């Protein structure tokens, strides 16, 4: 009687198993990367909304935003918890993509600038609906040299930015987008 016992795997079987494991690993990493990017997109949208709301509340009684241009104002706003904690690194503020955030103000309005925004986050930020009951504190939005206002006067384009325009405005290069919001 002949016994046919196979003890161990052949080289071809082992290569097949390693190929399957490699494909599964690549799929897992791609999924994790997409989830991580979506997290940043959501975080950066939340950051601009929170920062705008907090500045609005802090200056509600004064309605004069000129001190946002002072050198030490960021530290003061951090100490007063006006700036969301996830944006703070030392005495500087950054968005979820790691780009600088700057603030400036005049007597009647203030501007928040986010730098180094990735394209998907840029599209999300441009397509935010800032109106509540047909009114908005947003008076101007600027991206890639184009200015948007509610009236579309003085050579500006009219708000809101539609999704198709947002996709065309945002640069495909990683972290190359800068967006400025001016609120009153």
Secondary structure, DSSP 8 states (H G I E B T S, - for coil): -------S--HHHHHHHHHHHHHHHHHHHHHHHHHHHHHHHHHHHHHHHHHHHHHHHHTTTT---GGGGSTTHHHHHHHTT-S-GGGEETTEEB-TTS-BEEEEE-SS-EEEEEEEE-HHHHHHHHT----BTTB-SEEEEEETTEEEESS--TT-EESS--HHHHHHHS-SSTT-EEEEEEE-
